[in-house]
Amino acid sequence: MSYTYKIVQDLEKDAWNWFEACNKVGHGVDWKQRIDPEIASNIAGKSKDGAYHFLIPYLADKWQNDLSVSKGADYISRRFEKCFSEACEKLVDISGHPLYRNDFTIYLTTFPRGPYNFDQGALWVCAMWFNPIANFMHEVLHFQFIHYWRNDPSSEVSKLSDESFEILKESLTVVLDSSLMPLIEKADKGYDIHQELREKLH
């Protein structure tokens, strides 16, 4: 099967990631602690309109004038051009199933967080992280697990509580280990709160 991707730079999608990250805690991580507190104070606890009033011009300037962002975006583009097909083949091999869809959207973001949208086949890749293929494989492995196990009523995974499912879903990315380098830029380390389970699964 042939798989395709598109890389999208969209200020609204980037702003959404900043807003969501600064207003929630996930997998034991308070995401706003990963950015400048002065910047976070303009986003955390604000209405979406209020936060976007700050974020859109802030991010427009960042995309235009921050050299690390433009260089990172170029690097991501080159990595996907070179490795996307191989990454898809490896994910099929790992999961034992064709990818659940044949087209993916990669939204570039400047916030150090990589959320996803399963229904749209979309994921956010941080322009300042130099492991875009590892990021892609991490998120699409989630997609595979959701589609073939979580959404299958005959699977034991479908019977897990939401909390247990999230823990298992995140821990299973331990299979993206150093044996996959140099296809992936670095082994998947996961979240701190899942390390004990990840070690057992590995």
Backbone hydrogen bonds in HBPLUS format (Angstrom, degrees):
<---DONOR---> <-ACCEPTOR-->    atom                        ^
c    i                          cat <-CA-CA->   ^        H-A-AA   ^      H-
h    n   atom  resd res      DA  || num        DHA   H-A  angle D-A-AA Bond
n    s   type  num  typ     dist DA aas  dist angle  dist       angle   num
A0004-THR N   A0102-ASN O   2.78 MM  98  6.18 156.7  1.84 151.6 158.7     1
A0104-PHE N   A0004-THR O   2.98 MM 100  6.34 144.7  2.11 134.6 145.2     2
A0006-LYS N   A0104-PHE O   3.00 MM  98  6.56 135.2  2.21 148.9 162.5     3
A0106-ILE N   A0006-LYS O   2.83 MM 100  6.13 171.3  1.84 165.2 167.0     4
A0008-VAL N   A0106-ILE O   2.78 MM  98  6.02 166.6  1.79 156.8 159.6     5
A0108-LEU N   A0008-VAL O   2.93 MM 100  6.14 166.3  1.94 160.3 162.4     6
A0014-ASP N   A0010-ASP O   2.98 MM   4  6.25 158.1  2.03 155.7 162.7     7
A0015-ALA N   A0011-LEU O   2.77 MM   4  5.93 162.7  1.80 150.6 155.8     8
A0016-TRP N   A0012-GLU O   2.88 MM   4  6.07 151.7  1.96 143.2 151.0     9
A0017-ASN N   A0013-LYS O   3.26 MM   4  6.52 154.2  2.33 141.0 146.1    10
A0018-TRP N   A0014-ASP O   3.13 MM   4  6.53 160.0  2.17 152.6 157.7    11
A0019-PHE N   A0015-ALA O   2.87 MM   4  6.10 168.3  1.89 158.6 161.7    12
A0020-GLU N   A0016-TRP O   2.88 MM   4  6.01 174.6  1.88 157.1 158.9    13
A0021-ALA N   A0017-ASN O   2.91 MM   4  5.87 163.6  1.93 147.5 153.0    14
A0022-CYS N   A0018-TRP O   3.02 MM   4  6.08 157.4  2.07 147.8 153.2    15
A0023-ASN N   A0020-GLU O   3.21 MM   3  5.33 154.4  2.28 102.9 110.5    16
A0026-GLY N   A0029-VAL O   3.02 MM   3  5.27 148.9  2.12 147.7 146.6    17
A0029-VAL N   A0026-GLY O   2.92 MM   3  5.27 155.8  1.98 111.9 119.9    18
A0033-GLN N   A0030-ASP O   2.96 MM   3  5.82 159.1  2.00 126.2 132.6    19
A0034-ARG N   A0031-TRP O   2.94 MM   3  5.61 166.0  1.96 121.9 126.0    20
A0035-ILE N   A0032-LYS O   3.35 MM   3  5.74 166.8  2.37 112.9 113.7    21
A0039-ILE N   A0036-ASP O   2.97 MM   3  5.34 123.2  2.30 108.4 122.4    22
A0040-ALA N   A0036-ASP O   2.94 MM   4  6.26 165.5  1.96 157.8 162.5    23
A0041-SER N   A0037-PRO O   2.94 MM   4  6.05 142.7  2.08 142.2 150.7    24
A0042-ASN N   A0039-ILE O   3.03 MM   3  5.60 154.7  2.10 114.8 122.3    25
A0043-ILE N   A0040-ALA O   2.94 MM   3  5.23 162.7  1.97 113.9 119.2    26
A0044-ALA N   A0040-ALA O   2.84 MM   4  5.78 167.2  1.85 169.2 172.8    27
A0046-LYS N   A0043-ILE O   3.18 MM   3  5.50 161.6  2.21 128.5 128.4    28
A0051-ALA N   A0047-SER O   2.86 MM   4  6.05 164.3  1.88 156.4 160.3    29
A0052-TYR N   A0048-LYS O   2.84 MM   4  5.97 162.7  1.87 152.9 158.0    30
A0053-HIS N   A0049-ASP O   2.96 MM   4  6.09 142.8  2.10 141.8 151.5    31
A0054-PHE N   A0051-ALA O   3.12 MM   3  5.38 131.1  2.37 100.5 112.5    32
A0055-LEU N   A0051-ALA O   2.78 MM   4  6.00 164.0  1.80 149.2 154.9    33
A0056-ILE N   A0052-TYR O   2.99 MM   4  5.63 172.2  2.00 142.2 144.3    34
A0058-TYR N   A0054-PHE O   3.29 MM   4  6.28 154.6  2.36 146.7 153.7    35
A0059-LEU N   A0055-LEU O   2.74 MM   4  5.80 167.5  1.75 164.6 166.2    36
A0060-ALA N   A0056-ILE O   2.94 MM   4  6.03 154.1  2.01 146.7 154.6    37
A0061-ASP N   A0057-PRO O   3.06 MM   4  6.17 158.6  2.10 144.3 148.7    38
A0062-LYS N   A0058-TYR O   3.05 MM   4  6.28 151.4  2.13 139.4 148.0    39
A0063-TRP N   A0059-LEU O   2.84 MM   4  6.06 163.6  1.87 156.1 158.4    40
A0064-GLN N   A0060-ALA O   3.09 MM   4  6.19 145.3  2.21 138.7 148.1    41
A0065-ASN N   A0061-ASP O   2.83 MM   4  5.81 156.6  1.88 153.2 158.4    42
A0066-ASP N   A0062-LYS O   2.97 MM   4  5.12 151.4  2.06 135.1 139.0    43
A0069-VAL N   A0066-ASP O   3.08 MM   3  5.54 136.7  2.28 108.3 119.3    44
A0070-SER N   A0066-ASP O   3.40 MM   4  6.88 160.6  2.44 153.4 157.0    45
A0071-LYS N   A0067-LEU O   2.94 MM   4  6.05 164.0  1.97 153.7 158.7    46
A0072-GLY N   A0068-SER O   2.98 MM   4  5.86 148.3  2.08 128.3 137.6    47
A0073-ALA N   A0069-VAL O   2.90 MM   4  6.13 156.2  1.95 150.6 156.7    48
A0074-ASP N   A0070-SER O   3.09 MM   4  6.29 154.6  2.16 142.7 149.0    49
A0075-TYR N   A0071-LYS O   2.97 MM   4  6.22 156.4  2.02 147.3 154.0    50
A0076-ILE N   A0072-GLY O   2.92 MM   4  6.18 161.0  1.95 152.9 157.4    51
A0077-SER N   A0073-ALA O   3.06 MM   4  6.25 160.4  2.10 145.4 150.4    52
A0078-ARG N   A0074-ASP O   3.05 MM   4  6.33 158.2  2.09 149.3 154.7    53
A0079-ARG N   A0075-TYR O   2.93 MM   4  6.18 158.6  1.98 153.0 159.2    54
A0080-PHE N   A0076-ILE O   2.98 MM   4  6.18 163.3  2.01 155.8 159.5    55
A0081-GLU N   A0077-SER O   3.04 MM   4  6.17 159.5  2.08 146.0 152.1    56
A0082-LYS N   A0078-ARG O   3.05 MM   4  6.21 151.0  2.14 144.1 151.2    57
A0083-CYS N   A0079-ARG O   2.84 MM   4  5.83 160.0  1.88 152.1 157.8    58
A0084-PHE N   A0080-PHE O   2.99 MM   4  4.84 154.4  2.06 132.9 133.9    59
A0087-ALA N   A0083-CYS O   2.89 MM   4  6.03 159.2  1.93 160.6 167.4    60
A0088-CYS N   A0084-PHE O   2.98 MM   4  6.28 156.5  2.04 155.3 161.2    61
A0089-GLU N   A0085-SER O   3.02 MM   4  6.30 161.8  2.05 150.2 155.0    62
A0090-LYS N   A0086-GLU O   2.93 MM   4  6.15 155.5  1.99 149.1 155.7    63
A0091-LEU N   A0087-ALA O   2.99 MM   4  6.22 150.1  2.08 145.1 153.1    64
A0092-VAL N   A0088-CYS O   3.01 MM   4  6.29 152.9  2.09 150.8 157.8    65
A0093-ASP N   A0089-GLU O   3.05 MM   4  6.28 157.1  2.10 144.1 150.5    66
A0094-ILE N   A0090-LYS O   2.86 MM   4  6.08 160.2  1.89 149.6 154.8    67
A0095-SER N   A0091-LEU O   2.97 MM   4  6.00 167.8  1.99 147.2 150.7    68
A0096-GLY N   A0092-VAL O   2.82 MM   4  5.58 135.3  2.02 140.4 151.7    69
A0105-THR N   A0121-GLY O   2.99 MM  16  6.25 159.7  2.03 142.5 147.3    70
A0123-LEU N   A0105-THR O   2.96 MM  18  6.43 151.9  2.04 163.2 172.3    71
A0107-TYR N   A0123-LEU O   2.81 MM  16  6.09 159.1  1.85 154.7 159.8    72
A0125-VAL N   A0107-TYR O   2.88 MM  18  6.19 156.5  1.93 155.5 162.3    73
A0109-THR N   A0125-VAL O   3.05 MM  16  5.87 155.0  2.11 137.0 136.6    74
A0127-ALA N   A0109-THR O   2.80 MM  18  5.88 163.5  1.82 171.9 171.2    75
A0113-ARG N   A0111-PHE O   2.74 MM   2  5.62 139.4  1.90 109.3  96.3    76
A0124-TRP N   A0115-PRO O   3.05 MM   9  5.62 163.2  2.08 158.3 155.7    77
A0117-ASN N   A0122-ALA O   2.77 MM   5  5.03 161.8  1.81 145.1 145.1    78
A0121-GLY N   A0117-ASN O   2.99 MM   4  5.95 116.2  2.41 142.9 159.9    79
A0122-ALA N   A0117-ASN O   3.07 MM   5  5.03 159.9  2.11 145.6 146.0    80
A0121-GLY N   A0118-PHE O   3.16 MM   3  5.09 149.1  2.26  99.2 108.5    81
A0129-TRP N   A0126-CYS O   3.12 MM   3  5.43 167.2  2.14 112.5 115.8    82
A0135-ASN N   A0131-ASN O   2.94 MM   4  6.22 155.4  2.00 151.8 159.7    83
A0136-PHE N   A0132-PRO O   2.89 MM   4  6.09 161.0  1.93 144.6 149.5    84
A0137-MET N   A0133-ILE O   2.91 MM   4  6.09 168.3  1.92 152.1 154.8    85
A0138-HIS N   A0134-ALA O   2.96 MM   4  6.06 154.2  2.03 145.7 153.0    86
A0139-GLU N   A0135-ASN O   3.07 MM   4  6.36 168.0  2.09 157.2 158.5    87
A0140-VAL N   A0136-PHE O   2.95 MM   4  6.11 166.6  1.97 156.6 160.9    88
A0141-LEU N   A0137-MET O   2.94 MM   4  5.87 143.6  2.07 138.4 147.5    89
A0142-HIS N   A0138-HIS O   3.24 MM   4  6.60 145.5  2.37 138.3 147.0    90
A0142-HIS N   A0139-GLU O   3.05 MM   3  5.03 119.2  2.43  93.1 108.1    91
A0143-PHE N   A0139-GLU O   3.01 MM   4  6.44 152.8  2.08 144.0 151.5    92
A0144-GLN N   A0140-VAL O   2.91 MM   4  6.17 157.3  1.97 147.5 152.4    93
A0145-PHE N   A0141-LEU O   3.04 MM   4  6.23 159.7  2.08 145.9 151.2    94
A0146-ILE N   A0142-HIS O   2.89 MM   4  6.14 158.6  1.93 157.3 163.1    95
A0147-HIS N   A0143-PHE O   2.91 MM   4  6.06 173.0  1.91 154.4 156.6    96
A0148-TYR N   A0144-GLN O   2.90 MM   4  5.87 170.7  1.91 154.7 157.3    97
A0149-TRP N   A0145-PHE O   3.07 MM   4  5.38 140.6  2.23 127.5 136.4    98
A0150-ARG N   A0145-PHE O   3.00 MM   5  6.39 165.1  2.03 150.8 155.7    99
A0151-ASN N   A0146-ILE O   2.80 MM   5  5.90 147.5  1.91 167.0 169.9   100
A0152-ASP N   A0149-TRP O   3.26 MM   3  5.14 161.0  2.30 102.2 107.7   101
A0155-SER N   A0152-ASP O   2.90 MM   3  5.47 165.1  1.92 123.8 128.9   102
A0158-SER N   A0155-SER O   3.11 MM   3  5.51 141.1  2.27 105.6 115.0   103
A0159-LYS N   A0156-GLU O   3.02 MM   3  5.41 151.7  2.11 108.4 117.1   104
A0160-LEU N   A0157-VAL O   3.21 MM   3  5.44 162.9  2.24 107.8 113.1   105
A0165-PHE N   A0161-SER O   2.87 MM   4  6.04 161.7  1.91 155.5 161.2   106
A0166-GLU N   A0162-ASP O   2.98 MM   4  6.16 163.2  2.01 149.6 153.5   107
A0167-ILE N   A0163-GLU O   3.09 MM   4  6.34 159.2  2.13 149.1 154.6   108
A0168-LEU N   A0164-SER O   2.99 MM   4  6.21 165.8  2.01 151.8 155.4   109
A0169-LYS N   A0165-PHE O   2.76 MM   4  5.89 167.8  1.77 159.4 163.4   110
A0170-GLU N   A0166-GLU O   3.03 MM   4  6.11 168.0  2.04 148.1 150.9   111
A0171-SER N   A0167-ILE O   2.99 MM   4  6.06 151.1  2.07 142.4 151.3   112
A0172-LEU N   A0168-LEU O   2.93 MM   4  6.01 148.8  2.03 153.5 159.6   113
A0174-VAL N   A0171-SER O   3.11 MM   3  5.99 156.0  2.17 123.7 127.1   114
A0175-VAL N   A0172-LEU O   3.27 MM   3  6.33 176.7  2.28 125.9 125.8   115
A0176-LEU N   A0173-THR O   2.94 MM   3  5.64 165.3  1.96 119.2 124.1   116
A0188-ASP N   A0176-LEU O   2.85 MM  12  5.51 175.5  1.85 167.2 168.7   117
A0180-LEU N   A0177-ASP O   3.03 MM   3  6.00 170.8  2.04 130.3 133.0   118
A0181-MET N   A0178-SER O   3.15 MM   3  5.35 163.2  2.18 107.6 112.8   119
A0183-LEU N   A0180-LEU O   2.93 MM   3  5.79 122.7  2.27 135.8 142.7   120
A0184-ILE N   A0180-LEU O   3.25 MM   4  5.97 157.2  2.30 120.8 127.7   121
A0194-HIS N   A0191-TYR O   3.10 MM   3  5.63 158.8  2.14 116.2 122.7   122
A0195-GLN N   A0192-ASP O   3.30 MM   3  5.55 172.9  2.31 115.8 116.9   123
A0198-ARG N   A0194-HIS O   2.93 MM   4  6.07 165.7  1.95 162.2 167.0   124
A0199-GLU N   A0195-GLN O   2.99 MM   4  6.10 155.6  2.05 146.4 152.0   125
A0200-LYS N   A0196-GLU O   3.24 MM   4  6.55 154.9  2.31 142.3 148.4   126
A0201-LEU N   A0197-LEU O   2.88 MM   4  6.15 162.9  1.91 157.6 162.4   127
A0202-HIS N   A0198-ARG O   2.89 MM   4  6.03 155.6  1.95 149.2 155.6   128
